[in-house]
């Protein structure tokens, strides 16, 4: 009888996993830029949207939601690095099967290694991510980076745009490796 209840619970979870939406108000994405070898600054994207269908998770990040706290820098990054007029979002996709977290109970976590396919300004690269997934309730899951992702701007062919940004700002150097951390919350609909 217990086995039947367990199988029913798993099948219910798998079926209901088909409609999870990212809660933007409870999600965040931050990145660090380093200029002139010594000055590190924290920035963020203020809007995220996404879904998880029980097989794959996807997140879309509007480039216009990037905030560096310096308006002219925002505009220059949008124009020269992220090419906002041509590409309006950064997109992230990851395979995440519901059975990999089906045994997770409320208030417990699991660490998973996932390949994230990231697309920035039309260029895609796969990054390895170690994520901590927490089941906050029967209808809320949270995923956060256990360690920052190291995004290499050259993997996305952003070097020319960063060089232009460096020139306009009169900087000696902008580091090509950008640490990124995120916390995303998905709610079952």
C-alpha positions as CSV (number, residue, x, y, z in Angstrom):
1,X,0.0,0.0,0.0
2,X,2.8,2.4,0.9
3,X,4.5,1.6,-2.5
4,X,1.3,2.4,-4.3
5,X,1.0,5.8,-2.5
6,X,4.7,6.5,-3.3
7,X,4.2,5.7,-7.0
8,X,1.1,7.8,-7.1
9,X,2.9,10.7,-5.4
10,X,5.7,10.5,-8.0
11,X,3.4,10.4,-10.9
12,X,1.4,13.3,-9.6
13,X,4.6,15.3,-9.2
14,X,5.8,14.4,-12.7
15,X,2.5,15.4,-14.3
16,X,2.1,18.6,-12.3
17,X,5.7,19.6,-13.0
18,X,4.5,20.7,-16.4
19,X,3.5,24.2,-15.4
20,X,6.0,26.1,-13.2
21,X,6.6,29.8,-13.7
22,X,9.5,31.9,-12.5
23,X,8.6,34.4,-9.8
24,X,10.4,37.5,-10.9
25,X,9.8,39.3,-7.6
26,X,11.6,36.5,-5.7
27,X,14.4,36.0,-8.2
28,X,17.7,37.8,-8.8
29,X,20.8,37.7,-11.0
30,X,24.0,39.6,-10.1
31,X,27.4,39.9,-11.8
32,X,30.7,41.5,-11.0
33,X,32.9,43.5,-13.3
34,X,36.5,44.3,-12.7
35,X,38.2,47.3,-14.2
36,X,41.8,48.4,-14.1
37,X,42.7,45.2,-12.2
38,X,41.6,46.5,-8.8
39,X,38.1,48.0,-9.0
40,X,35.3,45.4,-8.7
41,X,31.6,46.5,-9.0
42,X,28.4,44.6,-8.5
43,X,25.6,44.9,-11.0
44,X,22.3,43.2,-11.5
45,X,19.5,42.4,-13.9
46,X,16.2,43.5,-12.3
47,X,13.8,41.4,-14.4
48,X,13.8,37.7,-15.1
49,X,11.1,35.5,-16.6
50,X,11.0,31.8,-17.2
51,X,9.4,28.4,-16.8
52,X,10.1,24.8,-16.1
53,X,8.1,22.1,-17.8
54,X,9.4,19.1,-15.9
55,X,12.0,18.4,-18.5
56,X,13.7,21.7,-19.3
57,X,14.0,25.1,-17.5
58,X,14.4,28.3,-19.4
59,X,15.0,31.8,-18.2
60,X,14.9,35.0,-20.3
61,X,16.7,38.2,-19.0
62,X,15.7,41.4,-20.7
63,X,19.0,43.3,-21.4
64,X,17.2,46.6,-20.7
65,X,16.8,45.5,-17.1
66,X,20.6,45.6,-16.5
67,X,21.5,48.1,-13.8
68,X,25.1,49.3,-13.1
69,X,23.9,52.3,-11.2
70,X,25.5,54.6,-13.8
71,X,23.1,55.5,-16.6
72,X,25.7,56.3,-19.2
73,X,27.4,53.0,-18.5
74,X,24.1,51.2,-18.8
75,X,23.5,52.8,-22.2
76,X,27.0,52.0,-23.5
77,X,26.8,48.3,-22.4
78,X,23.4,48.0,-24.0
79,X,24.7,49.5,-27.2
80,X,28.2,48.2,-27.6
81,X,28.3,45.0,-25.6
82,X,24.8,43.5,-25.5
83,X,23.6,45.0,-28.7
84,X,20.2,45.7,-27.2
85,X,18.7,47.1,-30.5
86,X,19.3,43.7,-32.1
87,X,19.0,41.3,-29.2
88,X,16.5,42.2,-26.5
89,X,17.3,39.3,-24.1
90,X,19.8,36.9,-22.7
91,X,18.4,33.4,-22.7
92,X,19.4,30.5,-20.5
93,X,18.2,26.9,-21.0
94,X,19.0,23.8,-18.8
95,X,17.8,20.2,-18.8
96,X,16.2,19.5,-15.5
97,X,14.1,16.4,-15.3
98,X,11.4,16.2,-12.6
99,X,12.6,12.8,-11.5
100,X,16.0,14.3,-10.4
101,X,14.1,16.2,-7.7
102,X,11.0,14.1,-7.1
103,X,12.3,12.7,-3.8
104,X,13.0,16.2,-2.5
105,X,10.9,17.0,0.6
106,X,9.8,20.5,1.8
107,X,12.7,22.5,3.3
108,X,15.3,20.2,2.0
109,X,17.9,20.8,-0.8
110,X,19.8,18.8,-3.4
111,X,23.0,19.8,-5.3
112,X,22.9,19.3,-9.0
113,X,25.4,19.9,-11.7
114,X,23.7,21.2,-14.8
115,X,24.9,22.4,-18.2
116,X,23.4,25.8,-18.9
117,X,23.2,26.9,-22.5
118,X,23.5,30.7,-22.4
119,X,22.8,32.9,-25.4
120,X,24.1,36.5,-25.3
121,X,23.9,38.8,-28.4
122,X,23.2,35.8,-30.7
123,X,26.1,33.7,-29.5
124,X,25.6,30.6,-27.4
125,X,28.0,28.8,-25.0
126,X,27.5,26.0,-22.5
127,X,28.5,26.7,-18.9
128,X,28.7,24.1,-16.1
129,X,26.7,25.1,-13.1
130,X,26.5,23.7,-9.6
131,X,23.0,24.6,-8.3
132,X,21.4,24.2,-4.9
133,X,17.7,23.3,-5.5
134,X,15.4,23.8,-2.4
135,X,11.8,22.7,-2.2
136,X,10.3,25.6,-0.2
137,X,6.8,24.2,-0.3
138,X,4.8,21.7,-2.4
139,X,4.4,24.4,-5.0
140,X,7.6,26.4,-4.8
141,X,11.1,25.5,-5.8
142,X,14.2,27.7,-5.6
143,X,17.5,27.2,-7.4
144,X,20.6,29.2,-6.6
145,X,24.2,29.1,-7.7
146,X,26.3,27.2,-5.2
147,X,29.4,28.8,-6.7
148,X,29.4,31.8,-9.1
149,X,29.4,31.0,-12.8
150,X,32.5,32.3,-14.6
151,X,31.3,33.9,-17.8
152,X,34.1,34.6,-20.3
153,X,33.0,37.4,-22.6
154,X,35.1,36.0,-25.4
155,X,33.0,32.8,-25.4
156,X,30.1,35.1,-26.6
157,X,32.3,37.2,-29.0
158,X,31.7,40.3,-26.8
159,X,35.4,41.4,-26.9
160,X,35.0,44.1,-29.5
161,X,32.1,45.7,-27.6
162,X,34.0,45.5,-24.3
163,X,37.0,47.1,-26.0
164,X,34.8,50.0,-27.2
165,X,33.4,50.4,-23.7
166,X,37.0,50.4,-22.3
167,X,38.0,53.1,-24.8
168,X,35.0,55.3,-24.1
169,X,35.5,55.0,-20.3
170,X,39.3,55.6,-20.6
171,X,40.1,52.4,-18.8
172,X,43.3,50.4,-19.0
173,X,41.5,47.1,-18.7
174,X,38.2,45.4,-18.2
175,X,38.5,41.8,-17.1
176,X,37.1,39.2,-19.6
177,X,35.9,36.9,-16.8
178,X,32.7,37.9,-15.1
179,X,31.4,36.1,-12.0
180,X,27.6,35.6,-12.1
181,X,25.4,34.4,-9.3
182,X,21.6,33.9,-9.3
183,X,18.7,32.9,-7.3
184,X,15.5,31.9,-9.1
185,X,12.2,30.8,-7.6
186,X,9.6,28.8,-9.6
187,X,6.0,28.5,-8.5
188,X,3.6,25.8,-9.7
189,X,0.6,27.3,-11.5
